[in-house]
Every structure is written in structure tokens, then in C-alpha cells.
Amino acid sequence: MRMQKRRFRIGELAQNLNIEKFVIRFWEKEFGLSSDRSHGGQRFYDETDLARFKAIKTLLYEEGFTIAGARKHLKEQTKTVVGARKTVTEKAPAQPDNSNEWHQELAELKQQLVKLSSLL
């Protein structure tokens, strides 16, 4: 039996974070984030998205980061996590490691999708 993830609409996410909906849309653009969309274009978020937006809010509102500084900090955290995964997988049989390339490609594609969706 497969459990469904909890999904939020943008209003629920904003209420949970105690911020306005336009702030979420702004952060999506600034941080190159994208959300799941319905066929009608309505945004849906899950628990992972909630955690990501909480981290952004903490960096900006509590720790005093600028947008650029928060973006850089989050990127460095992602590299650390990828590095930690690499350390664990190094114990597995030797396989070519293209995870960094895949991660970069996915990030670029995600940014392109965000730009395209803003044009629609």
C-alpha cells in the first residue's frame, strides 16, 4: 500500500509559514524553485517544499542573509549533502560517478522550466 504525501496549496503553505503568497512566488523565482502544478496551473507543495521554504525564511528573516547570500548558502549545503552521499556510495562497487553532472543538469532544467512557466 502506497501512502500519499501531504500536499499544500499556495495559500496553505503561506499560512503555515506566516508569509504572503506573493513571497512564495518571489522566492520560487529567486531561488530557481518549481512546484508541482495541476493541469489548470495551480501550485501544489509537499513536506519537502515546506522544509525548503522554512529554511529560506530562517536564512532571510532570522539569520539576516541577503537573497544572494541565502542562495549561495543553500547551494553549499546541497554540495555538502551530495558529498556526504558520495562518501557513503564510495563503499559500493566502483561505478562512474556522474551525480554532480546530473545535479547541475537538473538544476539548469529546473531554472529553464521556471522561466518557461512564467511566460505562460
C-alpha positions in Angstrom: 0.0 0.0 0.0 1.5 3.3 -1.0 1.0 6.4 1.2 0.4 9.7 -0.4 2.4 12.7 0.6 0.7 15.6 2.2 0.1 18.3 -0.4 -0.4 22.0 0.2 -1.9 24.7 -2.0 0.0 28.0 -2.0 -2.4 29.6 0.5 -1.9 26.8 3.0 1.8 26.9 2.6 1.8 30.7 3.1 -0.3 30.4 6.2 1.9 27.6 7.5 5.0 29.9 7.0 3.2 33.0 8.2 4.1 34.9 5.0 2.1 36.2 2.0 1.6 34.1 -1.2 3.5 36.6 -3.3 6.6 36.0 -1.2 6.5 32.3 -2.1 6.2 33.1 -5.8 9.0 35.6 -5.4 11.2 33.0 -3.7 10.4 30.4 -6.3 11.9 32.8 -9.0 14.8 34.0 -6.9 15.9 30.5 -5.8 15.0 28.7 -9.0 12.4 26.5 -7.3 9.4 25.0 -9.0 6.3 23.4 -7.6 4.0 20.6 -8.9 1.2 22.1 -10.9 -2.3 20.9 -11.7 -3.5 20.8 -15.3 -5.0 24.2 -14.6 -1.7 25.6 -13.4 -2.5 25.6 -9.6 0.6 25.2 -7.5 0.9 22.2 -5.1 3.7 21.8 -2.5 4.7 18.8 -0.3 6.5 18.4 3.0 9.9 18.7 1.3 8.9 22.0 -0.2 7.7 23.2 3.2 11.0 22.4 4.7 12.9 24.2 1.9 10.8 27.3 2.3 11.2 27.2 6.1 15.0 27.1 5.6 14.8 30.1 3.2 12.6 32.0 5.6 15.0 31.3 8.5 18.1 32.4 6.5 16.4 35.6 5.3 14.3 36.6 8.3 16.2 35.2 11.3 19.8 35.0 10.2 19.8 38.2 8.2 21.1 36.7 4.9 20.5 38.6 1.6 18.8 36.7 -1.2 22.1 36.2 -2.9 23.7 35.1 0.4 20.9 32.6 1.1 21.1 31.2 -2.4 24.8 30.7 -2.0 24.4 29.1 1.4 21.7 26.7 0.2 23.9 25.7 -2.8 26.8 25.0 -0.5 24.6 22.9 1.7 23.4 20.9 -1.3 27.1 20.3 -2.3 27.8 19.1 1.3 24.8 16.7 1.2 25.9 15.4 -2.3 29.4 15.0 -0.9 28.1 13.0 2.1 26.2 10.7 -0.2 29.3 10.2 -2.4 31.2 9.1 0.7 28.6 6.5 1.5 28.4 5.3 -2.1 32.2 5.0 -2.3 32.0 1.8 -0.3 29.8 0.3 -3.0 31.4 -1.4 -6.1 33.1 1.1 -8.3 30.8 2.8 -10.7 31.2 6.0 -12.6 30.0 9.0 -10.5 28.0 11.4 -12.6 25.8 12.6 -9.7 27.4 16.1 -9.8 26.8 16.4 -13.5 23.2 15.2 -13.2 22.6 17.5 -10.3 23.8 20.5 -12.3 21.8 19.5 -15.4 18.7 19.1 -13.3 19.2 22.5 -11.6 19.6 24.1 -15.1 16.5 22.4 -16.4 14.5 23.4 -13.4 15.5 27.0 -13.9 14.5 26.8 -17.5 11.1 25.4 -16.6 10.6 28.1 -14.1 11.3 30.7 -16.8 9.1 29.0 -19.3 6.2 28.7 -16.8 6.4 32.4 -16.1 5.9 33.1 -19.8 2.7 31.1 -19.8 
